[in-house]
Amino acid sequence: MNKVELLDRWTKEKSEDLYGIKSWGGRYFSISDQGEVMINPYKESESAVSLMEITNGVKDRGIDMPVLLRFENVLDAQIAYLNDSFNSAIQTLGYKGSYQGVYPIKVNQQQQVVHEVAKFGQRYHHGLEVGSKPELIAALSEMKDKESCLICNGYKDEEFIDIGMYAIKMGFKCFFVIEIPGELDLILERAKALNVTPNIGIRIKLSSKAGGHWTESGGDRSIFGLNMSQTIEIVDILKKRGMLDTLKLMHYHLGSQVPNIRDIRTAVREAARVYAELIKEGAPMGYLDLGGGLAVDYDGSNTNYTNSSNYSVEEYCSDVVEAVMSVMDDGEIEHPVIITESGRALVAYYSVLLFNVLDVATFEEHEVPETLGQELAEPIHSLHEVNKNITTRNLQECYNDALYYRDNIRDMFNHGHISLRDKALAEKIFWNTIYQIVQKKRKLKFVPSELVDLENVIADIYYCNFSVFQSIPDCWAIDQLFPVMPIHRLLELPSRNSVIADITCDCDGKINKFIDRSDVKNTLPLHPLLEKKDYYLGIFLVGAYQETLGDLHNLFGDTNVVSIRLNKDGSHDIINEIHGDSVDDVLGYVEYDTNEMRTNYRKTAEDAVKKGLITAKERREIMSSYENGLRGYTYYER
């Protein structure tokens, strides 16, 4: 079968299946008949826009890769999706209360993101959640809707509380959630001093826990929240001070990215029971804040695996409403306003990281000579013999023998018994042997365990223009999986099994685990690079946490950001461009005075002129190069 036949047989449907885009794409991403990734927040097919078209437009405007694309319509659509799903469940089940979501700013604190959440959420009274004084100050600058909830979690000093109290005075529906018992006295003290009636909530620790990366967020030993005895103490203090009427909200947090709906249902029922008991204690309540946990199906498997979820948004909303409703009805208690702090599900789809491939280290089948010179060491002859006698029946034996002789040859070289040239020849023979074993292994029905992952050993390395640590830190820190795929050439066979390396000088700066609906893959099929043609990859669903958590490893800073509005006619508008960090910027972050640096380097260059190492004209060129470097993008620039 020739290459043309293979290419003719490859289709967009095969690419869809290979990269799982229909499973994780969340109604937004698809592949066109031209083999390009498309994005579409609308139901009409003619509204889809090609990511390659956007990429070319970005390049034409002089914006370098890597670039983070933010799609404002996708964020709008996700906010609508969540709120409409809750409202539909409320109407279907006959729930007598309402739903009001809040967005936790910590999930993505960028001003543009918070601004757009507040703007698009206003029609649903979708509010904000803050966990620190800076977040509260940011939230108050963006919130315009006084019907939205503003939930204040986290540690609160006097200044934090005062800002929240003034917000209440101005008509905001601001709640102080007590995380630790000692906070109550300060809240009541400041309320009295400022003559404000506070809205108090309590965060409880549930006995329920959930699976996933963040399982320790819930349960009896979670860091934040009150146990049941502390909860009763708060109630008693408020009763004693005649302020029980200020206790209006109960909150818990099961954890982020909860993959199993059963854990969610269990936690909601337990929380609803505590809420009902607080009503019986005489607190007016009215708001039940179920925290976060609504998961994103990153791998498209629709399972209770860590990077997935075994439920839809509609099922989540229906189960939450039904669980709260059943407990309240049993106790003949008025249905509360349901609040959720879903952040990941709102903003994950909002952002796509695009970057170009700079180079590739390709594993090639090494040619092995038919015969070897007699002067070569015996282990090299033995390895050569293994190489010439590989069959599908002896793959395991040949693999073990090849490793044995390779180790002998390495030992001989280290002790000075063979030359570098001999060692290089032995390496060619060894890797040719491994390559043959991999090819023949594919014909086996049963593959020995030692050979299962052997393809990974000969995978290509695609060197890409981005930093794992800056743009997808969760990939490095907690093995979070994100969908990764080419955004073009998807009608061609992706014939190279690959891993992805970033441009940091760190062995951890790589992606070697990829999504798969049945397991985790160690390689990603990619296309061979074409001469003088750029090859672009995208990492999807990166809108939650990644921008906030990114660090300055190797002083690679924030990437360029482009905000895009997608139109129903299939066109798009670039709404905003935020240039990524320059070298000057990132050096300032780590306390360098770049003016002083310029002065010091100029002195060094002038000293070189005095010593005759360079000319005065060369000094000017050197300083110009240094200045250009300071002003330049931290990433690779063509």
C-alpha positions in Angstrom: 0.0 0.0 0.0 1.6 3.3 -1.0 1.4 6.6 0.8 -1.2 8.2 -1.5 -3.6 5.3 -0.8 -3.2 5.8 2.9 -3.8 9.5 2.6 -6.9 8.8 0.4 -8.3 6.5 3.1 -7.9 9.0 5.9 -11.1 11.1 6.6 -12.3 13.7 9.0 -14.4 11.1 10.7 -11.2 9.1 11.5 -9.6 12.3 12.9 -12.7 12.9 15.0 -12.5 9.5 16.4 -8.7 9.6 16.9 -8.7 12.9 18.8 -12.1 12.4 20.4 -13.2 16.0 19.5 -16.9 15.1 19.4 -16.7 13.7 22.9 -14.9 16.5 24.8 -15.8 19.3 22.4 -18.9 20.3 24.4 -21.0 21.3 21.4 -18.4 23.9 20.4 -15.6 22.1 18.5 -15.7 20.1 15.4 -13.7 19.3 12.2 -14.6 20.7 8.8 -14.6 19.0 5.5 -11.4 20.9 4.8 -9.7 19.1 7.7 -9.5 22.1 10.1 -10.8 22.5 13.7 -13.9 24.6 13.8 -15.5 26.5 16.7 -19.2 27.4 16.9 -21.2 28.6 19.9 -24.4 28.6 17.9 -26.7 25.8 16.6 -26.5 26.8 13.0 -23.7 25.0 11.1 -22.9 28.0 8.9 -21.8 29.9 12.1 -18.7 27.7 12.5 -15.3 29.5 12.3 -12.0 27.8 11.4 -9.2 28.0 14.0 -6.7 28.1 11.1 -8.5 31.2 9.7 -8.2 32.8 13.1 -4.6 31.8 13.4 -3.7 33.3 10.0 -5.5 36.5 10.9 -3.6 36.7 14.2 -0.3 36.1 12.4 -1.1 38.7 9.7 -1.6 41.3 12.5 1.9 40.6 13.8 0.9 38.6 16.9 3.4 35.8 17.5 2.8 32.3 18.8 2.0 31.1 21.4 -1.3 32.8 21.7 -4.3 32.2 24.0 -7.6 32.6 22.2 -10.6 33.6 24.4 -14.0 33.2 22.8 -16.5 35.5 24.5 -19.6 33.8 22.9 -18.5 30.4 24.3 -18.4 31.9 27.8 -21.9 33.5 27.2 -23.2 30.1 26.0 -21.9 28.2 29.0 -23.4 30.6 31.4 -26.7 30.3 29.6 -26.4 26.5 29.4 -25.9 26.2 33.2 -28.7 28.6 34.2 -31.2 27.4 31.6 -30.5 23.8 32.7 -31.2 24.7 36.4 -34.3 26.6 35.4 -35.6 23.8 33.3 -35.1 21.3 36.2 -36.8 23.7 38.6 -39.8 24.0 36.3 -40.0 20.3 35.5 -39.8 19.1 39.1 -42.0 21.9 40.5 -39.4 23.3 42.7 -40.7 26.4 44.6 -37.4 28.2 45.0 -34.9 29.5 42.4 -31.3 29.2 41.2 -28.6 31.8 41.4 -25.1 30.8 40.4 -21.9 32.6 41.4 -18.6 32.4 39.6 -15.5 31.8 41.9 -13.0 34.4 40.8 -10.1 32.2 41.8 -10.8 29.9 38.8 -9.6 32.6 36.4 -9.0 36.1 37.9 -8.1 37.9 34.6 -10.1 41.1 34.4 -11.5 40.4 31.0 -12.9 37.0 32.2 -14.5 38.4 35.4 -15.9 41.4 33.4 -17.5 39.1 30.9 -18.9 36.7 33.5 -20.5 39.6 35.2 -21.8 41.0 32.0 -23.2 37.8 30.5 -24.5 36.6 33.8 -26.5 39.7 34.6 -29.6 38.5 32.9 -29.6 35.5 35.2 -28.5 37.3 38.3 -25.4 35.2 38.2 -23.0 36.6 40.8 -19.4 36.3 42.0 -17.6 34.4 44.8 -14.5 35.8 46.3 -11.9 34.3 48.7 -9.7 37.3 49.5 -9.6 41.0 49.9 -8.2 41.6 46.4 -10.8 39.4 44.8 -13.6 41.3 46.7 -12.3 44.7 45.5 -12.1 43.3 41.9 -15.6 41.9 42.1 -17.2 45.1 43.4 -15.6 47.0 40.4 -17.3 44.6 38.0 -20.7 43.8 39.5 -23.6 46.0 38.4 -26.6 43.8 39.2 -27.7 44.2 42.8 -29.9 41.1 42.6 -26.8 38.9 42.1 -25.2 37.2 45.1 -21.7 38.2 46.2 -20.3 35.4 48.4 -17.3 36.2 50.6 -15.4 33.1 51.6 -11.8 32.8 52.9 -10.1 34.5 55.8 -11.4 38.0 56.5 -9.6 40.8 58.3 -11.2 44.0 59.4 -10.6 45.8 56.1 -12.1 42.9 54.1 -15.2 42.9 56.3 -15.6 46.7 56.2 -15.5 46.7 52.4 -18.2 44.0 52.4 -20.3 45.9 54.9 -20.2 49.1 52.8 -21.3 46.9 49.8 -24.3 45.9 51.8 -25.0 49.5 52.6 -25.0 50.2 48.9 -27.5 47.5 48.2 -25.4 44.5 47.3 -26.5 41.1 48.3 -23.2 40.4 50.0 -22.8 37.3 52.3 -20.0 36.8 54.9 -19.4 33.0 55.1 -17.9 32.0 58.4 -15.0 29.5 57.7 -13.6 29.4 61.2 -15.4 30.1 64.5 -13.3 33.1 65.4 -14.6 35.1 62.4 -18.0 35.7 63.9 -16.9 38.1 66.7 -15.1 40.4 64.2 -18.0 40.4 61.7 -20.5 41.3 64.4 -18.1 44.0 65.9 -17.7 45.7 62.5 -21.4 45.4 61.7 -22.2 47.3 64.9 -19.5 49.9 64.3 -20.7 50.6 60.8 -24.4 50.3 61.7 -25.0 47.5 59.1 -27.1 44.4 59.4 -24.8 41.7 58.0 -25.8 38.7 55.9 -24.1 35.8 57.5 -23.5 32.4 56.1 -21.7 29.3 57.6 -19.5 26.8 55.8 -19.9 23.3 57.1 -17.8 20.2 56.9 -19.7 17.3 55.4 -18.8 13.8 56.2 -19.3 13.1 52.5 -16.3 13.0 50.3 -15.8 12.8 46.5 -13.3 11.2 44.2 -10.9 13.0 42.0 -7.9 15.3 42.4 -9.5 17.4 45.1 -11.0 14.8 47.3 -9.5 16.4 50.4 -11.6 19.5 49.9 -14.5 17.6 51.5 -14.9 15.3 54.5 -14.4 15.7 58.2 -10.7 16.6 57.8 -11.2 19.3 55.2 -9.2 22.5 55.9 -12.1 25.0 55.9 -15.5 24.9 57.4 -17.2 24.2 60.7 -18.0 20.8 62.2 -21.4 20.2 63.6 -20.6 21.2 67.2 -19.0 24.5 66.0 -22.1 25.1 63.9 -24.3 24.8 66.9 -22.0 27.1 68.8 -22.4 29.8 66.1 -26.2 29.4 66.3 -26.1 29.7 70.1 -24.0 32.9 70.0 -26.3 34.5 67.4 -29.3 33.6 69.5 -27.7 35.0 72.6 -27.0 38.3 70.9 -30.4 38.4 69.3 -28.9 38.2 65.8 -30.0 34.8 64.6 -32.1 36.5 61.9 -28.8 37.4 60.2 -28.0 33.7 59.5 -29.3 33.3 56.0 -26.9 31.0 54.1 -25.3 27.6 54.5 -22.4 26.6 52.3 -20.2 23.6 51.8 -17.6 22.6 49.2 -17.2 19.0 48.1 -14.3 19.7 45.8 -13.4 20.7 42.2 -14.0 18.4 39.3 -16.2 15.8 41.0 -16.4 13.0 38.4 -19.2 10.8 40.0 -22.8 12.1 40.2 -23.4 9.7 43.1 -21.0 11.6 45.3 -22.7 14.8 44.4 -26.2 13.5 45.2 -25.0 12.1 48.5 -23.4 15.4 49.5 -26.4 17.5 48.5 -28.8 15.3 50.6 -26.5 15.6 53.6 -26.2 19.4 53.3 -29.9 19.8 52.8 -30.5 17.9 56.0 -28.2 20.3 57.9 -29.9 23.2 56.3 -33.3 21.9 57.4 -32.0 21.6 61.0 -30.8 25.2 61.0 -34.3 26.2 60.0 -35.6 24.3 63.0 -33.2 26.1 65.2 -34.9 29.3 64.2 -32.5 30.7 61.6 -34.4 32.3 58.6 -31.9 30.9 56.1 -33.1 31.1 52.5 -29.9 30.3 50.6 -28.2 26.9 50.2 -24.8 27.2 48.6 -23.7 23.8 47.2 -20.2 25.0 46.3 -18.3 23.8 43.2 -17.7 20.4 41.8 -19.5 20.4 38.4 -16.9 18.5 36.3 -15.7 19.0 32.8 -15.3 15.9 30.6 -11.7 16.6 29.6 -11.1 13.1 28.0 -14.6 12.6 26.5 -15.0 9.2 28.2 -18.2 10.1 30.1 -16.9 8.1 33.1 -16.1 8.6 36.8 -12.4 8.8 35.8 -10.6 11.8 37.4 -10.4 13.7 34.1 -14.0 13.0 33.1 -17.6 13.1 34.4 -20.3 10.4 34.3 -23.1 12.9 34.0 -24.3 15.8 31.9 -25.0 19.4 33.0 -28.7 18.6 32.7 -28.4 15.5 34.9 -26.4 17.5 37.5 -29.0 20.2 37.7 -31.9 17.8 37.9 -30.2 15.7 40.6 -29.3 18.7 42.7 -32.8 20.2 42.5 -34.5 16.8 43.2 -32.3 16.1 46.2 -32.8 19.5 47.8 -36.5 19.4 47.1 -37.1 15.9 48.6 -35.4 16.8 51.9 -37.2 20.1 52.2 -40.6 18.5 51.4 -40.0 15.8 54.0 -39.5 18.5 56.7 -42.2 20.8 55.3 -39.6 23.5 54.8 -39.7 26.3 52.2 -37.5 25.6 49.2 -34.3 27.7 49.4 -32.5 29.6 46.7 -30.0 27.1 45.3 -26.5 28.5 44.7 -23.6 26.7 43.0 -20.1 28.0 42.7 -19.4 26.4 39.3 -16.3 28.0 37.8 -14.5 25.3 35.9 -17.6 24.3 33.9 -18.2 28.0 32.9 -14.7 29.0 31.7 -12.9 25.8 30.7 -14.2 25.9 27.1 -13.6 29.6 26.8 -9.9 29.5 26.1 -7.7 27.6 23.6 -3.9 27.7 23.6 -2.4 27.7 20.1 1.3 27.2 19.4 3.6 26.2 16.5 6.0 23.3 16.3 9.6 24.5 16.0 11.4 21.2 15.3 11.1 17.4 15.7 13.5 14.7 16.8 12.3 11.8 14.7 13.2 8.2 15.4 14.5 6.7 12.1 15.2 3.1 11.4 19.0 2.8 11.5 20.7 0.8 8.8 22.7 -2.1 10.1 25.6 -3.7 8.1 25.2 -7.2 6.9 28.5 -8.3 8.5 30.8 -7.0 11.2 34.5 -6.8 11.4 36.1 -9.5 13.5 38.0 -6.9 15.6 34.7 -5.8 17.3 34.0 -6.9 20.8 32.0 -10.1 21.3 28.8 -8.4 22.8 28.5 -6.3 19.7 28.6 -9.5 17.5 26.0 -11.1 19.8 23.7 -8.0 19.5 24.1 -8.1 15.7 23.1 -11.8 15.8 20.0 -11.0 17.7 19.1 -8.3 15.2 19.3 -10.7 12.3 17.1 -13.4 13.8 14.0 -11.5 15.0 10.6 -13.3 14.3 7.1 -12.9 15.7 7.8 -16.0 17.7 10.8 -14.8 19.6 10.1 -11.1 20.2 10.3 -11.4 24.0 13.6 -13.3 23.9 15.1 -10.9 21.4 14.1 -7.9 23.5 15.6 -9.4 26.7 18.8 -10.3 24.8 19.1 -6.9 23.2 18.9 -5.2 26.6 21.5 -7.6 28.1 24.0 -7.0 25.3 23.4 -3.3 25.3 24.2 -3.1 29.0 27.4 -5.1 28.5 28.5 -2.8 25.7 27.8 0.3 27.9 29.9 -1.2 30.7 32.7 -2.0 28.4 32.8 1.5 27.1 32.8 3.0 30.6 35.8 0.8 31.4 37.7 1.9 28.3 37.5 -1.5 26.5 35.7 -0.3 23.3 35.9 3.0 21.4 33.3 5.7 20.9 32.9 4.6 17.3 32.2 1.0 18.3 29.7 2.2 20.9 27.9 4.3 18.2 27.7 1.2 15.9 26.2 -0.8 18.8 23.6 1.8 19.4 22.5 1.7 15.8 22.1 -2.1 16.0 20.2 -1.9 19.2 17.7 0.7 18.1 17.2 -1.1 14.8 16.4 -4.2 16.9 13.9 -2.3 19.0 12.3 -0.8 15.8 11.9 -4.3 14.3 10.4 -5.7 17.5 7.8 -2.8 17.6 6.8 -3.5 13.9 6.5 -7.2 14.4 4.7 -6.8 17.8 1.7 -5.2 16.0 1.0 -8.6 14.3 0.6 -10.4 17.7 -2.8 -11.2 19.2 -1.3 -11.4 22.7 1.5 -8.9 23.5 3.9 -9.7 26.4 3.6 -7.0 29.2 7.2 -5.9 28.7 6.5 -5.0 25.1 3.1 -3.3 25.5 4.4 0.3 25.7 7.5 -0.2 23.5 6.3 2.3 20.9 6.8 5.0 23.5 10.5 4.4 23.5 10.8 5.2 19.8 8.2 8.1 19.8 9.1 11.3 18.0 9.7 14.4 20.1 7.9 17.5 18.8 9.5 20.7 20.1 6.8 23.3 20.6 6.8 27.0 21.2 5.2 27.3 24.7 5.8 26.6 28.3 4.0 23.8 30.2 4.7 25.6 33.5 3.2 28.9 32.3 0.2 27.8 30.2 -0.9 24.4 31.6 0.7 24.1 35.0 -1.9 21.5 36.2 -0.5 19.1 33.5 2.8 19.2 35.3 1.7 19.6 38.9 -1.2 17.1 39.2 -1.2 15.1 35.9 -4.3 16.9 34.6 -5.1 15.8 31.1 -6.2 18.3 28.4 -7.2 17.6 24.9 -4.3 18.3 22.5 -4.6 18.0 18.7 -3.5 19.6 15.4 -5.9 22.3 14.2 -5.3 21.6 10.5 -4.2 18.8 8.1 -6.9 16.6 9.6 -7.7 14.9 6.2 -4.1 13.5 6.3 -2.9 10.4 8.1 -1.1 11.4 11.3 1.6 8.8 10.9 4.1 9.8 13.7 3.6 8.7 17.3 4.9 11.7 19.3 5.4 13.3 22.7 5.4 17.1 23.1 8.3 19.0 24.6 8.1 22.7 25.4 11.0 25.2 25.1 11.9 25.3 28.8 15.2 23.8 29.9 13.5 21.2 32.1 12.9 17.5 31.6 9.4 18.0 33.1 8.6 20.5 30.4 6.7 17.9 28.3 3.4 16.3 27.6 3.6 12.5 27.5 0.1 11.6 28.7 -2.8 12.2 26.4 -6.6 11.7 26.6 -8.2 8.5 25.5 -11.7 7.3 26.0 -10.6 4.0 27.4 -7.2 4.8 29.0 -4.4 7.3 29.0 -2.2 7.3 25.9 1.6 7.9 26.2 1.9 9.2 22.6 -0.1 11.5 20.4 -0.4 10.8 16.6 0.8 13.8 14.7 1.7 14.7 11.1 5.2 14.8 9.7 6.4 18.4 9.4 6.4 19.8 5.9 9.3 21.9 4.7 8.7 25.7 5.1 5.2 25.0 6.4 4.1 25.9 9.9 2.4 23.2 11.9 0.0 24.3 14.6 -1.3 22.4 17.7 -4.1 23.5 20.1 -4.5 22.6 23.7 -8.2 22.9 24.6 -10.4 23.5 27.7 -7.6 25.5 29.4 -9.9 28.4 30.6 -10.0 27.2 34.2 -7.1 27.9 36.7 -4.3 27.6 34.1 -3.7 31.4 33.6 -3.9 32.1 37.3 -1.5 29.2 38.3 1.1 29.7 35.6 4.6 30.4 36.7 7.8 32.0 35.3 9.9 28.9 34.8 12.9 29.9 32.7 11.3 33.4 32.8 8.7 32.5 30.1 5.9 34.9 30.8 2.3 35.3 29.9 1.5 34.5 26.3 -0.2 36.9 23.9 -4.0 36.9 24.3 -6.6 37.5 21.7 -10.3 37.9 22.5 -12.7 37.0 19.7 -16.4 37.4 19.1 -17.9 34.8 16.8 -20.7 36.0 14.6 -23.7 34.0 13.4 -22.7 34.5 9.7 -19.5 32.6 10.2 -17.3 35.7 10.5 -15.4 36.7 13.6 -14.2 40.0 15.1 -11.0 40.5 17.1 -12.2 42.4 20.2 -9.1 42.8 22.2 -5.4 42.1 22.0 -3.2 41.7 25.1 0.4 41.5 24.3 2.3 38.8 26.3 5.1 39.6 28.7 8.3 41.1 27.3 11.7 40.1 28.6 11.7 43.5 30.4 8.4 42.6 32.1 9.4 39.2 33.5 12.8 40.5 34.7 10.9 43.1 36.6 8.8 40.4 38.2 11.9 38.8 39.7 13.3 42.1 41.0 15.7 43.1 38.3 16.1 46.8 37.6 16.3 46.8 33.8 17.6 50.3 33.7 20.5 49.3 35.9 21.0 46.2 33.8 21.3 48.4 30.7 23.8 50.7 32.4 25.9 47.7 33.6 25.9 46.1 30.2 26.8 49.3 28.5 29.8 49.6 30.8 30.8 46.1 29.9 30.6 46.8 26.2 32.6 50.1 26.6 35.2 48.2 28.5 35.5 45.8 25.6 36.0 48.7 23.2 38.8 50.0 25.4 40.5 46.6 25.4 40.2 46.4 21.6 37.9 43.4 21.7 35.1 45.2 19.7 34.9 48.5 17.8 32.7 51.4 18.7 30.4 50.6 15.8 30.1 47.0 17.1 29.3 48.3 20.6 26.3 50.2 19.1 25.1 46.9 17.4 25.6 45.0 20.6 23.6 47.5 22.7 20.9 47.5 20.0 20.6 43.8 20.2 20.4 43.9 24.0 17.7 46.5 23.9 15.7 44.6 21.3 16.0 41.5 23.5 14.6 43.3 26.5 11.6 44.6 24.4 11.0 41.2 22.8 8.5 38.4 23.5 9.8 35.8 25.9 8.9 33.0 23.5 10.6 31.9 20.3 10.2 34.6 17.6 10.9 34.0 13.9 
